[in-house]
Each structure stands twice: as structure tokens, then as C-alpha cells.
Amino acid sequence: MAILRRIKDGAGDQGARIEAISWNEDDTFKAVEGNRPIVGCSLLVGSISARSYSNQDYWLTTRVTEIIEEQLESDGSLKYIKFKTGNSEYELYSNSYKNKYKDKTNERTNH
């Protein structure tokens, strides 16, 4: 599971579905390229299936323009990544790294 949050306001989503999506020239779906942010692709994070009592099943970013910071687990899996899109800056945390996210959320809401 992953947690995606937009830095400026904390908006985003969480879930087991993480897809880097590439687009055709006419902005139609092309392919899922991987399961972490990739420059040139949008990132989708959310539920694998529809949520019964939620107004949102996933979050889809605009295309990633820059990877700012990346931290990996000892096994090479993603721990944390900070990246920019065409209009926002995001952080993506793995489930094992979510305590850092909770601490940052508390810092944002307490100031």
C-alpha cells in the first residue's frame, strides 16, 4: 500500500493500486509503465476496487516532470519519493514509511 499526498494541501489518496500511466499524443491511455513515479507519466494511486462509501476511488496526477528525492528499502522497493508534476509537488510513501507522513501531517496542521 502507498500514500500519495500533494505537498501544498495534503490532498491525495492511498491504496494498493500504484500505476505510472503513459499517454498517446492525443492524450488517450497508452500503457501502464510501472508502479512508481516515472518522468513523462501520470501517477495513479488508490483502491484496486471501487470503494463503497467513498467519493473518491483514486488520485491521478498530471505528468511527472521531475523526481526530486527517492529513498529505497534494503530490498530495492520504494520507501519514499518526492516528485513534481506540471502543476504540483507530491510525496509518495510506502506503507512501511507512513509514520513519517503522519508526523509531517501533524506538523502542517499544528502551524
PLY file of the C-alpha trace (Angstrom):
ply
format ascii 1.0
element vertex 111
property float x
property float y
property float z
element edge 110
property int vertex1
property int vertex2
end_header
0.00 0.00 0.00
1.12 3.55 -0.68
0.17 7.04 0.46
0.24 9.90 -2.06
-0.08 13.48 -0.80
0.16 16.82 -2.56
2.57 18.92 -0.51
0.72 22.25 -0.65
-2.54 20.99 0.90
-2.25 17.30 1.82
-4.78 16.19 -0.80
-4.26 12.78 -2.38
-5.14 9.16 -1.78
-3.81 5.84 -0.56
-4.16 2.25 -1.60
-2.58 -0.80 -3.16
-3.05 0.44 -6.72
0.02 2.39 -7.92
0.39 2.88 -11.68
2.63 5.10 -13.78
0.47 5.78 -16.85
1.79 6.86 -20.23
-0.38 8.68 -22.76
-0.66 8.79 -26.54
-0.13 12.09 -28.36
-3.90 12.68 -28.34
-3.94 12.26 -24.51
-5.64 8.86 -24.60
-4.37 5.99 -22.43
-1.29 4.26 -23.81
0.08 1.88 -21.15
0.91 1.24 -17.52
4.69 1.63 -17.41
5.43 0.72 -13.79
4.46 1.07 -10.14
6.34 4.24 -9.12
6.57 7.78 -10.50
8.23 7.97 -13.93
9.09 11.24 -15.68
6.61 11.79 -18.52
3.90 9.60 -16.97
0.94 10.41 -14.72
0.72 8.58 -11.40
-2.48 6.87 -10.23
-2.75 5.85 -6.56
-5.84 4.39 -4.92
-8.07 1.42 -4.41
-7.82 -1.70 -6.54
-11.62 -1.96 -6.45
-14.35 0.63 -6.03
-14.89 1.92 -2.50
-18.47 1.58 -1.33
-18.78 4.69 0.83
-16.15 6.99 -0.64
-16.45 9.89 -3.04
-13.05 9.01 -4.48
-11.51 5.73 -5.64
-8.09 7.03 -6.76
-5.92 10.10 -7.35
-4.41 10.77 -10.78
-1.62 13.32 -11.11
-0.67 15.25 -14.22
2.55 14.12 -15.91
5.63 13.83 -13.70
8.27 16.38 -14.69
11.00 15.75 -12.11
12.00 13.26 -9.43
13.35 15.35 -6.55
14.23 12.69 -3.96
13.98 8.93 -3.79
14.66 6.51 -0.93
14.64 2.74 -1.33
14.23 -0.10 1.16
17.14 -2.52 1.58
15.39 -4.91 -0.85
15.20 -2.19 -3.54
11.48 -1.49 -3.14
10.25 2.07 -2.89
10.26 3.66 0.56
9.69 7.36 -0.24
9.75 9.57 -3.30
9.22 13.29 -3.78
8.36 14.49 -7.28
6.98 17.39 -9.32
4.23 17.35 -11.91
3.12 20.05 -14.34
1.28 21.90 -11.57
2.09 20.37 -8.14
4.65 18.72 -5.92
3.93 15.34 -4.31
5.29 12.81 -1.84
4.65 9.08 -2.15
5.26 6.87 0.90
5.25 3.12 1.14
3.12 1.61 3.87
6.25 0.85 5.91
7.23 4.52 5.80
3.85 6.03 6.67
4.89 7.20 10.15
6.98 9.92 8.51
3.87 11.04 6.62
1.79 11.14 9.82
4.46 13.26 11.54
4.50 15.72 8.62
0.70 15.93 8.61
0.74 16.81 12.29
3.36 19.49 11.65
1.21 21.03 8.88
-1.98 21.08 10.94
-0.32 22.38 14.11
1.15 25.51 12.49
0 1
1 2
2 3
3 4
4 5
5 6
6 7
7 8
8 9
9 10
10 11
11 12
12 13
13 14
14 15
15 16
16 17
17 18
18 19
19 20
20 21
21 22
22 23
23 24
24 25
25 26
26 27
27 28
28 29
29 30
30 31
31 32
32 33
33 34
34 35
35 36
36 37
37 38
38 39
39 40
40 41
41 42
42 43
43 44
44 45
45 46
46 47
47 48
48 49
49 50
50 51
51 52
52 53
53 54
54 55
55 56
56 57
57 58
58 59
59 60
60 61
61 62
62 63
63 64
64 65
65 66
66 67
67 68
68 69
69 70
70 71
71 72
72 73
73 74
74 75
75 76
76 77
77 78
78 79
79 80
80 81
81 82
82 83
83 84
84 85
85 86
86 87
87 88
88 89
89 90
90 91
91 92
92 93
93 94
94 95
95 96
96 97
97 98
98 99
99 100
100 101
101 102
102 103
103 104
104 105
105 106
106 107
107 108
108 109
109 110
